[in-house]
């Protein structure tokens, strides 16, 4: 992984996340391409490529997993008994 690749992967991840959260993303590709310093053509290709990879993956997070993670993030750390 290079800084060049990481930049594009991060940019594409942000784009796909925005589209997942906002059905009315409109000209998101144009905006992300401009702000990310890539051409619109490259942004579109990156989106298609990363989206295909995501479709081949299991992205489902179960309610039980979310509940468990939430519990671990909100629980109070136990005091060390030897203190």
C-alpha positions in Angstrom: 0.0 0.0 0.0 1.4 3.4 -1.0 0.2 6.9 0.0 -1.1 7.2 -3.6 -3.3 4.0 -3.2 -4.3 4.8 0.4 -5.5 8.3 -0.6 -7.7 6.8 -3.4 -9.0 4.0 -1.3 -9.9 6.4 1.6 -11.5 8.9 -0.9 -13.6 6.1 -2.5 -14.6 4.8 0.9 -15.9 8.2 1.9 -17.8 8.5 -1.3 -19.5 5.1 -0.9 -20.2 5.9 2.8 -21.9 9.1 1.8 -24.0 7.4 -0.8 -25.0 4.7 1.7 -26.1 7.3 4.2 -27.7 9.8 1.8 -29.9 8.5 -1.0 -29.8 12.0 -2.5 -26.1 12.2 -3.0 -26.5 14.0 -6.3 -23.2 15.1 -7.7 -21.2 13.4 -5.0 -18.7 11.9 -7.5 -18.0 15.4 -9.0 -17.5 16.9 -5.6 -15.3 14.1 -4.2 -13.2 14.0 -7.4 -12.6 17.7 -7.3 -11.8 17.8 -3.5 -9.8 14.6 -3.7 -7.7 15.8 -6.6 -8.6 13.0 -9.1 -10.5 13.2 -12.4 -14.2 12.4 -12.5 -13.4 9.4 -14.8 -11.0 8.0 -12.2 -13.4 8.6 -9.3 -16.1 6.7 -11.2 -13.7 3.8 -11.9 -12.6 3.7 -8.3 -16.2 3.6 -7.1 -17.1 0.7 -9.4 -13.9 -1.2 -8.5 -14.3 -0.8 -4.7 -18.1 -1.3 -4.8 -17.5 -4.7 -6.6 -15.1 -5.7 -3.9 -17.6 -4.8 -1.3 -20.4 -6.7 -3.0 -18.2 -9.8 -2.9 -17.8 -9.3 0.9 -20.1 -9.9 3.8 -20.7 -6.4 5.2 -23.7 -7.3 7.4 -23.2 -6.5 11.1 -25.7 -8.2 13.3 -27.6 -6.5 16.1 -25.9 -8.7 18.7 -22.5 -7.6 17.4 -23.5 -4.0 17.6 -24.9 -4.4 21.1 -21.7 -6.2 22.3 -19.5 -3.5 20.8 -21.6 -0.7 22.2 -21.5 -2.3 25.6 -17.7 -2.6 25.5 -17.5 1.1 24.5 -19.8 2.4 27.2 -18.8 0.2 30.1 -16.8 1.7 32.9 -13.3 0.2 33.2 -12.9 -1.8 36.4 -10.5 -0.5 39.0 -7.3 -2.5 39.5 -7.7 -4.3 42.8 -3.9 -4.1 43.5 -4.0 -0.3 43.5 
